[in-house]
């Protein structure tokens, strides 16, 4: 029986929609059937499945497991936890892939699925292929088994297995997301003094939205650090694959700055290694990696795309401005905010300085938050192509890795098509406010020529 997915839920990196509106249990069941069809054709027999703490995750998990087993795959259920715990299960349980039911950091009415098969995340064309298999209704058939494995303890142990850090007073904010229970196990295994907040899993996210890259969501963590005179604070997103941090004075350490600190210890072990960051990362990051003797590589935004590039280049470390940090060095190559936190503690200890001092020593630039330009009925990719043509014609210094990243004496600006929404996303960074104003004016002017203006 064929099944048609709502076109908005088949996204670049995962499948995600509004539950009982664009995403239903029938979709989860059909996705399980389509995934099983794709997986068994490649010789897969067993898959790990996990879920986050959203109110509807369990019923979507039940439905996808029904579909997977009816399609002939055996399923190992690892229960509720952060996405990286499922990735850990997929890497260590002798299975052929993994599926996490998660809405990540989206509002509480969203949910979805992050999928991997044969050590590669399923993204782009492969997600469209799942849609096509479902539409054809040409499913694999079988009767797979289901077993339950409690992996929390093993995962928490592995996070600290080769810990080389120090003792600090640390504040932690799990944001009522799925990382809370594992976080409580993790801090028991770490030296130092730990203050954990919002570790209780609550899919309504009553205190703040679980996205640590938006500064207002770090207000509770800043307060915790200030009130208890802590050394620094760490926060996670809803499914524990993105990290945020603040120093002892409550100043935000952004994703590329966290990556900059982590790069130093990795390069000490792997001199000259490639370290990858996405196109949104600061120029200071790329300069710092080069200064440390590493090979900085700018790549496309998107966790699936970064993972693929890591495999291709053998990079031991990669990260995104959005707080996804990927360690191949002493880890498995997937984005894991809990492990990134452990390694951040190590990096601070290795520096002999406090995080506040490390932050003070970083070159400081001024930057915009992400700016969004709705494209209306225009095709967002066509707008970017037209922009690139204009920039090339004007002789601008443009990097075309992912959209347009334009460098000038003032700094740089980036404009790219969002993979998740019908908008163009832009960001600019300069050494001072006057330079930043000039860069933003240039973005507005270039897009104005193409009939696009800011939201």
VENFEN-V89353 format. One record per helix or strand of 2 or more residues. SS is the DSSP state (helix for helix, strand for strand). FROM is the first residue (numbers start at 0). TO is the last residue. Records with the same first field share a line. If there is no record, write none. Layout:
BEGIN
SS=FROM-TO  FROM-TO
END
This chain:
BEGIN
helix=6-8  24-40  56-69  82-91  124-135  151-158  179-188  214-226  254-268  282-290  302-312  336-350  354-360  379-392  432-448
strand=14-18  45-50  73-79  96-100  109-116  119-120  145-147  168-172  192-196  231-235  242-246  251-252  273-277  294-298  316-318  324-326  365-366  370-373  396-398  403-407  410-416  422-429
END
